[in-house]
């Protein structure tokens, strides 16, 4: 999204306050991390000896790590000057340790932490963070004994241990199969926490039946997916495949299911649980393998009263049904049931690990899975499921073309996206504001992905059909594209056309911005008198003192 971020900064640069570093920090604090990073890249001094360079660098490192641009952060860390002010250097080194840990470089993370702890006079808060990073680095490398000893030393130095830290220690040790060591922090856990339930279950302090009952009761109060992981463990101990499948569905649907590899493992485990639960149900009901109609009939009869059981049967048929028609019907029923219970993310993840090509799935199931991918910001998966299917029922051809265009563009298929947009606009004599909005979003996506020509083609498609404010916005977008390409006369032309479509007596923010941009580009093109006319117009019409001052500044440069 770098290009549109730069555009936002350029558009606002003439009205920026005088404290750029503080503004960047405020942007970061407000959640606009990419915008803040773009501002750092634009305004940080190039010389590391310049005033405030170190503070800019500390903010840059924090933003890079927060945005998971860890490789870039580590490159910056390797070149940090040794004469940086200590406070900023400590912040950079701490972020470097986080970046190293995030990229699986445990030894490097520990080296950065050691530098912070033993060479840079870390503050108490920085020292605490560094020691936790060291523990996490050992955990990531499955060095359970070393991590456990570090946990004990940490507890000794930071009594009483924070409840969140104690829960993390317990969860990590349980993951390593170190239940006896985890008991050290049993008393520090909240009585109702998933970690405590899991620890009591694994150490035999609570029975599986009691654990399931307690976890379900707590789920009714707080919908924490971690309780489903506790139920899944209890179900394994009970050898209850159906309960295990239900718990795995819920865990797989969670937004915090873990790293992609862990999600894939959980999806494969759910398929196996479906198979086991379906076979148990078939045995209990006297069904034989291969009698697909009877299995499908049982699934249909249990869909309303026992949805997890029905889904297990449909899951079995979706993968192991004898006939393509049987598999297709089961695929649709399974996906529809999951989506109906708001388990659409689980459906998407499940079929990504189904070993079945998208083209071999039922078309309606593909539409539902693509919609789930669209909702959960996975345009590549949405395009894969939707590629080649007909316009779905209850969706207009125009709407379908717009949705296709969006996922195609966002998944890197710019030509396909533009072609889909052309289909959406075919035969139209005007554009609704909604189509303009979505078309402009496509153009921004194309611009962000380094395809300005395709972005210009999108705007060019819409411009003849647009009027009023919609046309102004499109012209402004075309101006930005030309400006980025260094074609200043063309950029000024579009900007000024956008400005002239506004009400001349009461110009709005876009008109003022377009006039200023037109003036800047005219000046760059060498058309000084034309540029002067735009800035003088601003002096006569702009009410904001900052805007007027920006116009005076540009006039002084002509």
Secondary structure, DSSP 4 states (H G I P E B T S, - for coil): -HHHHHHHHHHHGGG--S-HHHHHHHHHHTT-HHHHHHHHHHHS-SSTTSTTHHHHHHHHHHHHHHTT-HHHHHHHHHT--TTS-HHHHHHHHHHHHHHHHHTT-HHHHHHHHHHHHHTS---HHHHHHHHHHHHHHHHHTT-HHHHHHHHHHHHHHSPSPPHHHHHHHHHHHHHTT-HHHHGGGGGGS-TT-HHHHHHHHHTTSS-HHHHHHHHHHHHHH---THHHHHHHHHHHHHT-HHHHHHHHHHHHHSTT--SHHHHHHHHHHHHHHHHHHHHHHHHHTT--TT-HHHHHHHHHHHTTT-HHHHHHHHHHHHHH-SSHHHHHHHHHHHHHHHHHTT-HHHHHHHHHTSS--GGGS-HHHHHHHHHHHHHTT-HHHHHHHHTTPPPPTTS-HHHHHHHHHHHHHHTT-HHHHHHHHHHHHTT-SS--HHHHHHHHHHHHHHHHTT-HHHHHHHHHHHHTT--HHHHHHHHHHHHHHHHHTT-HHHHHHHHHHHHHTS-SSS--HHHHHHHHHHHHHHHHTT-HHHHHHHHHHHHHH---HHHHHHHHHHHHH-
